[in-house]
């Protein structure tokens, strides 16, 4: 390879020419997602189409070249252009293979994904994109850059950047009516512009992270809790199962024809048929669903600076534990008792660097078999604290759905057993995805069975809700993370299921554990929509915690206790 590069001719170019050539190549060759959507429905025989293409191409090249011309010099231009080629190649691969867009949410979600999950996105297609980008970047060093005196070089740089901006404005004016309408009607299209979208989104993520790192946390809200005296009640054990990437469209409890949740269907629980997620990615949804603000009053700064409901519960005297088989709690469990179980060494549940979600139940059982922290110093006669345990699933995290369940759960076949989803048929992808849901059904049913064994000592309950949904190839989209405003329903609608312990022989209408009337809750679940926004208030209500941000009207179980 090196020998071949040395034999290539070495053209002599001005730095400005090299910049314009590389940016033009990126806009032309690595912006397929943008051009495909921008030209959808346009006829090649219409002269207006070619006028639109020419004007848009000139505008995009000139607009993206201007900052590069302004901010780089003769020594830095080649490394900067090589980096742009690599960024554009990887972005083009992700947009072309999965139909995603490179908005700040997508970038943040990708950057927060741990190495094991990110490695599942690595496939021959991505490797080819990286190798091609590195080879193209290496060719830049075969170009000899024309030297200029410093003063003249600065003048050329400033003049070229100014001229590029001028050309961009003129080209935009020529196609403004078409281009402006396109951007207004397809807001996500701006995040397919390569490489500008990825660079812009990366800068937004970096700025947001810097702002969050220097932000003063919001003062704690006052909390108050009234708990019955010892001997008059059993302590509560409430399990919050935080699902991953489960979409409501494939849940049999909601009408999906395949039996993806056969065991849960036989339980005396309540399924909410219309539940909206706060976001389309873990990075957005997890902080949001545990916050008092939610999607209705969405403000990322406020969400991340305020206490989560879990932190409020702990301050109110509830023991709160986070068990994680995924990529962390996104800040909502800061200061709480938390355990990363994803690196466990259980030979039956953990292999190939991943643990099946059954490890969560195993660690929950071990946790509750041990005395709670501070038990030895608790005054004689003092009641055992109520406990909330969050089980954060690996769930249906893609694209390797086939890795999310043991061999015994290969119910729907043939399944997609590759990371490269486009090499599988859509039915194979759905089969693997549905098998992973059946394993979640198994985890939940086994957890309920274990909770029943605890009822002699504790009042018990469980809620299962997914953080967001998933696209499985519909409309050319895969995975998740689309901007909420334009995301398809399958990424925004999630399953939610509540269960409270009740004796099998109890009469209909008899309150279950924690004083919940299941017939009332079931009626609400069937007749009213629900959302992540209501979880903050529902958890506070269940644990009888009073705080100024609690809203009874958003408490799903307040009217049913």
N, C-alpha and C positions, 0 to 999 in steps of 0.2 A: 504493500500500500504506500509506504513512505517512498519507495523507489519510483513508483508511478507518479507520485506527486512531484518529485524532483524533476521528472522529465517533461512535465507540463510547461507550456510557455508562461512567462511572467509578465502580464500586461501592466502597463503603467497608467494609473488612473488618479484623478483628483479625489480626495476623500468625499467630496459632495457627490460625485458620480457614483462611487461605490455605495453610499448610503441610499441614494435614490434607486439604484439597481436592486439592492437587496430588499428594500421595503416593497418595491413593485413586485418582486417575485413572491414575497410572503402574502401580499394582498391577492395576487392572481392565483397562486398554486395552493396556498394553505388556508384559504378562507372559504372552503367549499360549503360549509354550513350556512354562511351568510348568503352566498350567491344562490344557493339552492332555494332558500326561502324568499329572497328578494325577487327572484325571477319566476317564482311559482305563478302560473296562470298567464304569463306574458308570451306572446307569439314571437318567434324568431323572424317571421316575415314582416313584422311591424317595425318601420324605421324608428319609431319612438323607443322601442326596446333597446336598440343599439345606442341611441342617444343617451338613454338612461345609464346603460352599462359604461359607456365611455366617460360620461360626466362623473359618475359615482366612483369609478376606478381612479380617475385623476384626483378627485377630491380626497379619497381615502389615502392614496399614496402621499400626496403633498402634506396632508394634515398630520400623518404619522411620521413623516420624514423630518418635519420642522423641529420638533424637540430633540431628535437625535442629532441633527445638524448643529443645533444651538449648544448642546451640552457635552459634545464629544470633541476631542482633538485628534491629531494625527496618530498619537500613540494609543489612545483609548478606543478609537472607532471600531477596530476589528474585534477586540473582546466584547464590546457592547453588541455589535451586530451578531456575533456568534451566539451570545446569550439569547438574543431575540429569536434567532433561528430555532434554537432548542425549545424555547418556550412556545413558539408558534407550532412547532411540529407535535409536541406533546398535547397541546390544546386541541389542535386539529384532529388528532387521533381520538381523544376523549369525546369531542363533539360529534365526530363522524360515527364512532362505534356505539355510543350510548345515547345520543340525542340530547345531551346536557348542554347547558350554557355556562359560561365562565363568569358568573356574577359573584359578588362578595360572599354570599352565603355558601355557594358551592366551593369557593376557594377555602373559606374558613373550615368547612366540614372536612375537606380533603386534608388540610394541614393538621387538623386535630385527630385524624384517624391514626391509630397506632400502626406500628410497622407490620405486624402480622396481618391486619386487615388490608392495609395498603398493598401488601405483596400479592394479594389475590387479584388485583387489577393488572398485575404484570403478566403479559402474555406475548406471544411472538409478534403480534401487530405493534404493540407498544415498543418492544425491543427494536423492531425494524425502524420505527419512527425516530427513536433515539440515535441509532447507529447512522441513519441517513442525515440527521441533523448535525451530528458530530463530524461526519465526512464533509458536509457542505461548509460547516464552520472552519474546518481545516483548510479548505480551498481559499479562504480569505487571506491567508498568510502567503499565498502564491501571488497576490496582487502587490505590486510596488506602488506606494503612495507618493505622489508628486510632492516634493518638499517645497515649502514657501517660507520666506522670512516671517517672524512672529506677527508683526503688525499686519502684513498682507493676509496672513492666514486668518487672523481674527476678523478682518474686514470681510473676507470671503465667507467665513462661517456665519457672521451676522447677516450679511446680504443674502446668502442662500436660504437661511431660515426665514427671513422676512419675505423673500420672494415665494417660498413654498406656502407660507400662510396666505399670501395674496392669491396665489393660484387656487388654493383650496377654497377660498371664499368665492372666487369667480365660478369655479366648477359647481359649487353648492348652489349658487344662484341659478345656474342653468337647469338644474334638476330639482330645485327646492320643492316644487309642488308634489312631484312623485316621491322624492326621498322623505320629505317631512311627513307626508301622509302615511308612508310605510312605517316610519318610526313611531308615529302616534298609535297606529293600529296594532302593531306588533312590538310591544315594549321590550320583550325579551330579545329581540333581534340585535339590539345594540351590544349585547354580551356575546355575540358570535363574531364580532369584528376582531381579526387576528393581526398582530399580537396585542393591540391596544386594550382589548377587554380584559385579558389576563393581567396585564400590567396595572391597569386601573384598579381592578378588583384586589390585586395583591397590595397595592398602596392603601386602599380603603381598610383592608384587614389589619395591616401594620399600624395605621393611624388609630383604628379602634382599639387595638390591643394596648397601644401606648396610652391612650386616654383612660382605658380601664385600669391600667397599672398605676396611674397617678390619681385616680378618682378617690375622693373621700367617701367611705361607705356611709350609707344612710343611717341615721341614729336608730337604734333598735325600737321597735314598737312596743308599747306596754302590753303585757299578757296577763291573763288571770284564769285560773282553773279551779273548779270545785270538784273534789273527788270524795266519794263516800268513805266513811271510816273503815278500818280493817274489820273483817268478819262479815260485813254487810254486802260485799261484792267480790266477784272474782276479778283479778287483774286482766286487762285486755291484751290480746296479741293480734295485731292487725298486719297482714302481709300485703305489701304493694308490689305487684309484679309489673315491672316496666318492660313492656315488649319492645322488640326492635324490628322495624320494617314490615310489620304485619298490616296488610290492607284489608279493610272491611269487605271488599268485593269478593274475597275468596274464603270467607268465614261461613261455614254451614249454619251456624246459629242465626245468621241474618238472612238465610234463604239461598245461599250458594248450593247448587245441587249435589256437589261432591261432599262426602262425610269427612270434612277436615277437622271437625271437633266432635267426634262421636261420643267420647266419654263425658265431656262437659254437658252435652245435650241431655244426659241422664241425671244431671245434678239439679238440686233445687236452688238454682241461681237466677240472676237477672241479667239479660243481655240488652244493651242499649243499641237500637237499630240504626241510629243516625248520630254518629259522633264525629265531630270535626277536630282535627289536629291543629295545634297552634302554628306549626311550621312543617316544612317538608324535609328537614334534616335533624339529626340528633343534636347538633350544635345549637340550633334554634329552639327546638321543641322542648328539650329537657329543662333548661332554665325557665322557659316560658310556662310550662305546665305546673311547675312548683311555685310560681310567683303569684302575687295578688293582681297583676296587671293583665296578663294574658294577651290574646290576639285582639280582643275588642279595644283595649287601650295600649296597644303594643308600643313599647318604647324600650329599645335594647339597653340603653344606658340605665334607666330606672330598674329594669329587671335584674341587671347584673350588680347593681349597687345596693339593692334591697335584700333583706333576709328572705330565704326560701321558707316555705311552710314547714319543712323538716327542721330547720334551725329554730323557728318559732316554737314548734312542739317540744324540742329539747329544752328550751328555756322555760317552758311551762311545766317541766318535770317529767315528760315522757322520754323513755329510753328510745333512741332512734339509731338504727344500724343500717349501713349501706353495704350490700354484698354485690360485687361487680364482676361480671363475666364479659365485659365489653371494654370500651375505651374511656372509662372514667365518668364522673358525675357532673362534669361541666361546671363545677363550682358550687352546686347546690348542697353538697354534703361537707363543705369546708367546716372544720371544727367538730365534726361528728365522728362517731365510731364507724370506721369503714374498713373493708377487707377486699383486696383484689384476689378473687378466686380463679381468675383466668389462667394463672400459671401454676395451678395445683398439679400434683404429680399422681393423682389417683389413676391407677392403670386401667380401670374399667371405663373412666369417663374422660380422660385426657390423653390425647395422642396428636402427633404432628403439629405441636405448638398451639393447639386449641383444646379447650375443654367443652364438652357438650353441656347444655344448660342443666342437666341433671345434677351437676356439681353444686348448683345453687341450693337445691333442696338438701343435699347431703350436708352442706355447711350450715344451713339454717337449723337443721336438727342438732348438729354438734353445738352450735351457738346456744340454743335454748336449753341444752342439757347441762350447761355450765351456769354457776351462779352469776347473776348480773353484777357488773362492776359496782363496788361499794356495798355489796350485800353484807359483808362482815361488820361494817360500821353502821348499819341501819339500826335505829332504836328498836328495842323489843316491842313487838306489837304493831310496828309500822307496816303499812301495806306494801306489797311488791309493786314496783312501778309498772305502769302500762308500757307496752312495747310496740313500736312500729318498725318493721323490717322491710327494706326495699331490696328486691331481687332484680338486678339489671341484666336482662337477657342478652345473649348474642343473637338469639331469635332467628330471623330470616335475613340476616345481613348478607347482601349480595356482593359480587356476582356468584360466589361459590355456594349457592343454596344447597348443593348436594353434600357439603361438609357439615351441615347444621344438624344432622340427625344420624343415629346409628343405623346399621344395616337392617335391623328388624323393622324399620319404619319406611322401607322402600316399597310403599304401597302402590303408588301410581308410576307406571313405567311405560315406555322408556323415559328415563330422566336425563336431563342435561348434566353431564358429569365433567364439564369443562368450565374454565373461567371465562373463556371467550364466548359470550352469549350469542353472538351473531353466527357462530358455527353450529348452533343448535336450532331446531325448529321451535316455534313459539309453544307448541304443545309440550315439548320436552322441558322447556323452561318452566312452564306452569306445573308440570308434574313434580319437578324437584322442589319448587316453591311450596306446593301443597303438601308434600311429604314433610317439609320443615314445619308447617303449621300443625300437622298431626303430632309431631314431637312436642310442640308447645302444649297441645291438648293433653298429652300424656303427663308433662311436667305439672300442669295445673291440677289435673285430676289426682295425681299422687300427692301434691301439696294439700289438697282438700282432705284426702284420706288421712294424712298425718295430723292435720289440724283437728280432726274429729277426736283423735286420741288425746288431744290436749284439753278437751272441753271440761273434764273433771276438775281442772285446775284454773282454766282461763276462759274468758269469753273470747271468741275467735271470729275473724272476718278476713276477707281477701278481696282485692280489686285487681283486675288485669286490664291494662290499657296499653296500646302501642304508641310509640312516639310519633310515627308518621307512616305513610303507606309506601307503595312501590309501583313503578311502571314495569311491565313485563313484555314490552315490545309493541304495545298499542301505539299506533301513530308513529312508529319508529323510535319511541322513547324507551329507555331502560333505566333501571336504578331509581334514584330520587334526587331531591335537591333543587328542583325547578323553583323559580321565584313564586312565592305564594299566590300572587295575583293572577298568574297565568298557568299555574300547575294544574294538571288534570285531577279529577276527583279521586282517582285511585291513589294519588299521593297524599291527599288531604283527609280522606275518610278512613277512620281506624276503628278496630273493634274495642269495645269496653264491656267488661263483665264483672258483676258484683256478686259476692257470696257471703252469707253470714250463717254461722252454725245454728242448726235447729234440730231438735230431736225428730227422728223419723216418724214417731207416733204422735207428734204434736198436731193439734187440730188446725185446720186452715184459719188463717188470720191471727194465730198465736205469734207474738213477736219473737224474732230470732235473737241471737246474741247481739249485744250492743243496743238492744231495744228497737231494732229495725223491723217494721212490718213489710214483709216481702211482697204481699199482694199489692200494697200501695206503691212500692218502688217499681214493681213490674208494670203497673198501669202507667206510671210516669215514663218508664223506658220505652214503652210502645207508642205513647201519644205525643211526646215532646222531644225535640232535638236536644242533644247534649254536646259538650265541647270540653277541651282541655281547660278552658277558663274556669270551670266549676270545681276542679279537683282541689284547689287551694282551700276553698270555703268548705267543701265536703269533708276533708280531712280534719279541719279545725272543729267542725260540728260534731263529727264522730268522737273525737277526743275531748269534747266539751271545753274547748279553749276559746276564750273571749279576747278579742283584740280589735282595735278600731277598723281594720280593713276587712273584717269578716262581714259578708253579706248573706243573710239568711235566704234571700231569693235565689242565690246562686249555689246554695247547698243542695245537692241532689237528694239527700236523705232527710233534710230538716222536717219536711212535712210528713215523713213516714216513720218518725220515731215516737 
